[in-house]
């Protein structure tokens, strides 16, 4: 595995400002940082991302990887981020032969801050049905409890989404950023830059909606269980059925909605019904 020339341009995820509260008192409050970062691939401008800036090299690599603009880790030579000019320069040995065609076709997605998907990526004809990972209800509940120890930026400043790579109830890696698509891209980038063993991850968690691009990115990472505290869209359901992804939506406390479950969900911890629970 060859070395990649990397900058180390991480910035604090939060900043402090002065606010006036409901009692008319001034105090200092942490807010989420939001920075523009324009990505260049072999000197070709690709996209401008809005990000916290907490792990920009991983974000850029994961974005290009998930867009199909970087095909193999071995092709990567350098990733340099310069915040003075708000730019990230990525150097790769090979570019997709249909790069111009890909860049000419953009779909604005439903991601926070509006994500962009290039070149018919939503069709994803090269992806196959994933192995049918099973999930126990008790494991899901334990995972949701364990995730409560994270969300550091959200607790102090709000205004961010979080995503996690998990192995059953164990959280392997957790990222927060302005949008959920940034968070999943950063995790994908870390898999390459830090040689994280993605084979150990079998569950992906996000605080955001389960939309088409979220299902697609998780399927590209080879993970067949996608959990969210939020809801799901029609296109997200369609792609989950196509690629064999078990969706767990609106997962909070002991509540959840399983979609495309089949026989993969083991209901081993059914909670008692309470007055007012929907039947």
N, C-alpha and C positions, 0 to 999 in steps of 0.2 A: 504494500500500500504506500503510494508515494506521498511526500509532504506537499501541502498546499500553502502558498504564501498568504498569510492572513494578517489583516490589521486587528487591533484590539480596541475598537472604538465604542465600547459600551458607555452609555450615559445613564444617569439616575432616572428611574421610571416616574418619579414624582418631583414636583416643585412646590414651594410654599408661597402663598399669597395672603394678603390681608382681606378678611371678609367682615361684614357687619351682620351680627346674628339677630334673632327675633327680639332680643332684649335691648337692642341698640348698642351692644358691646362689640368693640373691635377685637378680633383675634386672628391668629395665624392658622391657615388651613392648607393641608396638602391637597394638591390637584394632580390629575394625571397629565404627564407631558404628552405633547403631540407634535411630532417633527416630520417634515417632509424629507424624503430620501429618494432621489432619482437614480434608477438603476440603468447602468450601461453594460451591455454584453458585447465584448470585443469591439468597444467604442461605438456600438449602436445603441441609441437611447431606446429603452424598452417601456418603462412605466415609472410613475412616481407613486411611492407608497407613503401612507401616513402611519407613523409608528411611535411607540414610546422611546425607541432607541436603546432598549435594554440589552438586546443581543442582535445587532443589525446584520452581522455577517451571516449568521444562521438563517435569519429571516430572508435575506436576499437569495441565498442558495436554495432554501426550501421553496421559495416562490418560483424560481426558474425551473426547479425540478418538477414541481407540481403542474407547471404550465407545459411541460414537455420540451422546454428550451434547453435544458441540461439533461442529457440522457444517462450518463455514467459518471460516477465519482472520479474515475481515472482520467476523465477529460479535463477536470478542473485544475487550473494552474495557480490562480490568484484571486483573492477577494479583498479589495481594499476600500474602506469606508473613510470619507473625509467630511466631517460635519461642517467645516468652514465653508464648503461649497455645496453641502447637502447632497453629496453624490456617492454612489457605490460603483466601483469599476470591477467587473468580473471578466477574467480571461480564461478562455477554454480552448482546448485543442481542436474541437470539432463543433460545428453548428449544424442544426437540422437542415437538410437540403431544401426543405420547403419553408425556410424561415420567413421569407417575405410574404408568402401566402398566409402563414400563421398570423403574422403581425397585422395583416390586412383584414383579418376577420376577428372582431372582438364582440363578446357578449358581456354586457354590464349585468352583474349578478346581484342577488339580494343581500350580499354581505354588508356588514356594518361599514359605512363610509364608501359603499359601492365598490365591490371587487370587480376584477376584469378577468375573463377567461378567453384565451386565444385559440384560434384555429380549429374549430369544431371539436374542442377537447371534451365537451359534454357528450359527444357521441361515444368516445372511449371504446372504440371497436377492438382495441388490443387487449383489454382486460377480460379475464376469465372469472367464472364463478368461484368465490372464495370457499375455503374449507368451512364446514358448518360448526363453528365454535359454539359450545354449549355454555349456558350461564345459569347458576343457581340463584334463586331469589334471595337467599341469605347472604350470598357473596355480594350481590348488588347493594343490599342494605349496608353491609360493612364497608364497601367501597365509598358510598356516599358519606358515611361518617368519617372515614379517613380523609376524604377530600376537604373536610371542614378545617383541616390544619393549614390549608394553602390559601390562595386568594389574598395575599398580603397587600398588594397594591389596591385591590378593590376595597378591602377593609379600611384603608387609610384615606383613599381618594375617590373611590367609585369610578364610574365612566370607562371601565375596561371589561374585556371578556377573558376567560381563562380556558385553557385546554390541557389535557393530561394524557400521557401514555401510561397504561396500566397493565399489570399482569394479575388477573383476577382482582382481589381486593387491594393489592399493593400498588401504590402510585410510584411509577418509575421516573417520570419527568413531568414537570408542570411549567407552563408558560402563560404569562398574561400580556395582552397588548390591546391597542385601541379597538381592533376588530378581531372577531373569532378566526377569520381567514388568515390574518397575520400570525395568530398564535399557532394554528396548525401548520402553517408554512415554516415557522421557526422550529417546531419539533421535527419536521421533515428534514430541515437543514442540519440540525444537530445530529441526526442519524448519520449523515455523511461526514460532517466536519469533526465530530467527536467519536465517530465509529460506534455509536450506540447500537446495541444488538436489537434491531426491531423485531427479530424473531421471538424475543421474550415478551413482547407486548401482544395482548389478545383483546384488549378493550380500549376504546378511545372515548374520552369524556370531554364535553364542551358545555359551556354555559349558554351558548347561542343556539339559534334555531337549526333544525336539521333540514337544510335546504339541499338542492342538487349538488352545488359545488362542495359542500361539506361531506356528503356521502361519497362523492367521486374522489376527493383527496384522501379520505380514510381508506377507501378501497385500493387506491394506488399504493398505500403504505402496507397493504396486505392484512388489514385488520377487519374482522368480520362482525364486531359488536360495537355499536355506536350509542353512547348514552348522553342525554342532555336533560337539563332542568327546564328547557323550553319546549316549544311545540315543533311540528313537522309540516312540511309542505307537500303538495301533490307530487311534484317532480322528485322530491327527496324520496318519497315512498316508491315511485316507479324505479329509480336507480337502485334502491336498496333491494327490491325484488329481483332486479336484473343481475346484480353482483353477489347476491346471497348475504346481505348485511342485515343483521338483527338490530332493529331500532328500539331503543328504550327512551321514550319521550316523557316530558313533564315529571321527571324523577326527582321528587322532593320528599324527605321524610320517609314514610312507608308507602307513598303513592307513586304510581308510574303507569304508563301506557305502552305495552309491548306491541310492535308491528313487525310482521313477517317472522313471527316466532316459531310457528310450526311446532315441532317437538323439542326445540332447542332450549326452551326456558323451563327449568325445573322449579315448580312452585312448592318449595320446601319450607316457606316461612310466611304463610298467609296470615295477615294480621286480623284480629277480631274486628267485627264491624262496630261502628259507633253510630249513635243517633245522628241522622242527617247525611250519612254516607250514601253516595249514589249506588244504586243496585244495577 
